[in-house]
């Protein structure tokens, strides 16, 4: 029989079109909000074949700078920081064993 591995999710972070953190996003979901809108008027989407999307607006990318100077990495940093705070983890206080056993999964 195969050995089953356990996974513990102890912290969550979110940056979405309807909220830039987990509580705001969850409250928006409960209120039936979706964040999908027409993008034809947005200049950054000019020439895109799609008419609707869930654009991320109002997020301060400069608040989460990375050495890669990329919006994707800034989002990953923001979400990771939220998840660690939500899990009440301080990376500087973890042992080497705990660091090897800790991970963050980012998905869309």
C-alpha positions as CSV (number, residue, x, y, z in Angstrom):
1,X,0.0,0.0,0.0
2,X,1.3,3.5,-0.9
3,X,2.2,5.8,2.0
4,X,-0.1,8.8,2.2
5,X,1.5,12.1,2.8
6,X,-0.2,14.8,4.7
7,X,-0.3,18.5,3.8
8,X,-1.3,21.2,6.2
9,X,-2.5,24.5,4.8
10,X,-2.0,27.0,7.6
11,X,-1.9,30.4,5.9
12,X,-3.6,31.9,2.9
13,X,-2.9,35.1,0.9
14,X,-4.8,36.6,-2.0
15,X,-4.5,39.4,-4.4
16,X,-7.5,39.4,-6.8
17,X,-9.6,41.8,-8.9
18,X,-12.1,42.0,-6.0
19,X,-9.6,42.4,-3.1
20,X,-5.9,42.7,-2.3
21,X,-6.1,40.4,0.7
22,X,-8.0,37.3,1.9
23,X,-10.7,39.0,4.1
24,X,-11.5,41.6,1.4
25,X,-11.7,39.0,-1.3
26,X,-13.8,36.6,0.7
27,X,-16.3,39.3,1.7
28,X,-16.6,40.4,-1.9
29,X,-17.3,36.7,-2.9
30,X,-20.0,36.5,-0.2
31,X,-21.6,39.7,-1.6
32,X,-21.7,38.1,-5.1
33,X,-18.9,40.3,-6.6
34,X,-16.8,38.9,-9.4
35,X,-14.3,41.4,-10.7
36,X,-15.0,40.6,-14.4
37,X,-15.4,43.7,-16.5
38,X,-15.1,45.0,-20.1
39,X,-11.5,45.8,-20.9
40,X,-12.0,47.4,-24.3
41,X,-11.5,50.9,-22.8
42,X,-8.2,50.1,-21.0
43,X,-5.2,51.1,-23.1
44,X,-2.9,48.3,-21.8
45,X,-5.3,45.8,-23.5
46,X,-5.5,47.5,-26.8
47,X,-5.3,45.0,-29.6
48,X,-6.2,42.0,-27.4
49,X,-8.8,39.8,-28.9
50,X,-10.7,39.4,-25.6
51,X,-13.4,41.8,-24.5
52,X,-13.7,41.0,-20.8
53,X,-11.2,40.1,-18.0
54,X,-10.6,40.4,-14.3
55,X,-8.0,43.1,-14.2
56,X,-6.0,43.8,-11.1
57,X,-6.5,47.5,-10.3
58,X,-5.2,49.7,-7.5
59,X,-2.5,47.2,-6.4
60,X,0.8,49.0,-5.3
61,X,3.5,47.0,-7.0
62,X,6.2,49.3,-5.6
63,X,5.3,48.2,-2.1
64,X,6.7,44.7,-2.8
65,X,9.9,45.3,-4.9
66,X,11.9,42.3,-6.1
67,X,15.3,42.1,-7.7
68,X,13.6,40.8,-10.8
69,X,11.6,44.1,-11.3
70,X,8.6,42.1,-12.4
71,X,4.9,42.6,-11.5
72,X,4.4,38.8,-11.3
73,X,7.2,38.5,-8.7
74,X,5.8,41.5,-6.8
75,X,2.4,39.7,-6.7
76,X,4.1,36.5,-5.5
77,X,5.9,38.4,-2.7
78,X,2.7,40.1,-1.6
79,X,0.8,36.8,-1.5
80,X,3.6,34.9,0.2
81,X,3.9,37.6,2.9
82,X,0.1,37.4,3.5
83,X,0.2,33.6,3.7
84,X,3.1,33.6,6.2
85,X,1.4,36.3,8.4
86,X,-1.8,34.3,8.2
87,X,0.0,31.2,9.3
88,X,1.7,33.2,12.1
89,X,5.2,32.1,10.8
90,X,8.3,34.2,11.2
91,X,10.8,32.8,8.6
92,X,13.7,34.1,10.7
93,X,12.7,32.0,13.7
94,X,12.4,28.6,11.8
95,X,15.0,25.9,12.2
96,X,16.8,24.6,9.2
97,X,14.6,21.4,9.3
98,X,11.4,23.5,9.5
99,X,12.6,25.7,6.5
100,X,13.1,22.5,4.4
101,X,9.6,21.3,5.4
102,X,7.9,24.7,4.6
103,X,6.6,25.7,1.2
104,X,4.4,28.1,-0.5
105,X,2.2,27.2,-3.4
106,X,1.0,30.0,-5.7
107,X,-1.8,29.2,-8.1
108,X,-4.4,31.0,-10.2
